[in-house]
Amino acid sequence: MRKPFFPVVLFFLTFAALFGWQPALADCRSFSSLIRNGGYAVGGQDGQIALSCNENTPFIPASIIKIPLALAAFDILGPDFRFTTEFSIDRQNNLYVKGYGDPFLVSEEVDLILNRLIEKGVQIINSIYIDNSSADLATAAPGRGESNNPYDVPISPVAVNFNTVNIRVDDGGRIESAEAQTPTLPIMHDLGKGFPPGEYRINICRDNCPADVQSARYTAELFRDLQRRKGIGGRGSNGIRKVPRDATLVYAHQNTRNLEEVVYFFLKYSNNFIANQVYLRCGAEVYGAPVTWKKAGRAVHNSLSRLLGPQTAEQIHLEEGSGLSRKNRITAKAMLEALKKFKPHNDLLQEKKNSRIKSGTLEGVYNYAGYLNDDRPFVILLNQKENTRDRVLERLENQK
C-alpha cells in the first residue's frame, strides 16, 4: 500500500513556514564547513529575512553590541546631546570637578576649560577635588580585566584621556609623555617603571588598584600642570570630595563633541571606555543619579523595546555596553532588526570592501554586523574556535 506522500509533504512545508525552520536548516547545512557554533542573517530588499542560520539562537555579541547601544543612546539622549562637567570654587579657592561621565575629557578639552575658568575670573586654584557622586559603580564594568591594555580601563564619572596614559620610554629608562598636548605627569613615571624602550598607551589602573582614587589623581595632576602653564596661581592637595554647599558653580562645560561624534568614535575604534560611559549616561538620563549598571541596563532595554518591539528586545541581553562581558547575548534576528533601525546612521560604521561593517572579537568570538555592498543588513555570529567570518561574509556577498 502506498503512503500518503502529498499530505505529509504539505504538513512539513506548512510547519516549516510557520516556524522558519526550512530556510534556516538549508542555509546552516550549506555553511557547515565554516560554522560550527554560530549563525547569521541577511535582510532582503522587502525588509524580511532573506537568508539565515540559527537566527533565533542567542550568541555572545562582543563589540557588535555597540550598534544597539548607539541606537538606544540616540533615542534616549539625542544625536546632539553633549556631556557636561561642572566646576565649582569654594571660599578657600579650591576647585571641585563634578563629572557626569564625559568620555572625551581629553587634554585639549581640559585646556579649553581652564581658558573658560580664566574668563570667568578664576585666578587661584588651590586644592583640586573630584566629585564622583553622580555614579554608584560598586563593581567594575562586567567583563573588564586587570591588564595594562586600554580596553581594560576603569569607568569613572570624571576621567581624562580615556583613563589611559600615552608614554615614551627612552634607552636610558627616562619616561615622558608621548603626546604634545599632554604634559609629563607624576602618574606617568609611576606607571611606566620597568617598561623597556618604546612607546605605550596603557591603562592607568591595573592589578585591582582603587579605580576612583587613581582616576581622580590623574585628573587632578593634568589640571594642575596645565593650570601652572596658564599662569593660574595656587597650590594644594588633590583627592575625592563632594562639592560643598558653600561652593559656587563657576562653569558648566559642555564637551565640544556631540553624541553623534562620540558614537562615531566608539564604533570606528571600538572604544570600550567611551561605549560604557554612553551606556551609563543613558541610565542617568532616565533614572537619575547616582547611576548604576542596573539603571543603565534597564534604560537601554526599555529603549530597544520601544524601538524594536518587546519580543525583539528580549533577544538582546546587555550586562554592559561595550561588549566585553561574555554574559551579553543577542540573536541574529534581533541584530538584523537593530540594523534596520540604524540604517540612517550607517555611515558611522567603517567601510570594508564596499560594505559597512562593525566587528566584534573576543577569544572564541568572531562576529560581523553591518550592511553588505548592496546595502542589505547582515550579521554573522560565530562563537567557535576557528575564525571563518571573512569567508562567511564573502559567501553571503555572493548570494543575492
Secondary structure as UniProt FT lines:
FT   HELIX           5..19
FT   HELIX           21..30
FT   TURN            31..34
FT   STRAND          38..43
FT   TURN            45..46
FT   STRAND          49..53
FT   TURN            55..56
FT   HELIX           62..65
FT   HELIX           66..76
FT   TURN            79..80
FT   STRAND          84..89
FT   TURN            91..92
FT   STRAND          95..99
FT   TURN            103..104
FT   HELIX           107..119
FT   TURN            120..121
FT   STRAND          128..131
FT   TURN            133..134
FT   TURN            142..143
FT   HELIX           150..152
FT   HELIX           161..163
FT   STRAND          164..169
FT   TURN            171..172
FT   STRAND          175..177
FT   TURN            180..181
FT   HELIX           186..192
FT   TURN            193..194
FT   STRAND          198..203
FT   TURN            207..208
FT   HELIX           211..229
FT   TURN            230..231
FT   STRAND          238..240
FT   TURN            245..246
FT   STRAND          248..254
FT   HELIX           259..268
FT   HELIX           272..287
FT   HELIX           293..308
FT   HELIX           310..313
FT   TURN            314..315
FT   STRAND          316..317
FT   TURN            326..327
FT   STRAND          329..330
FT   HELIX           332..342
FT   HELIX           343..348
FT   STRAND          350..352
FT   TURN            353..354
FT   STRAND          355..362
FT   TURN            363..364
FT   STRAND          365..371
FT   TURN            373..374
FT   STRAND          377..382
FT   HELIX           389..397
//
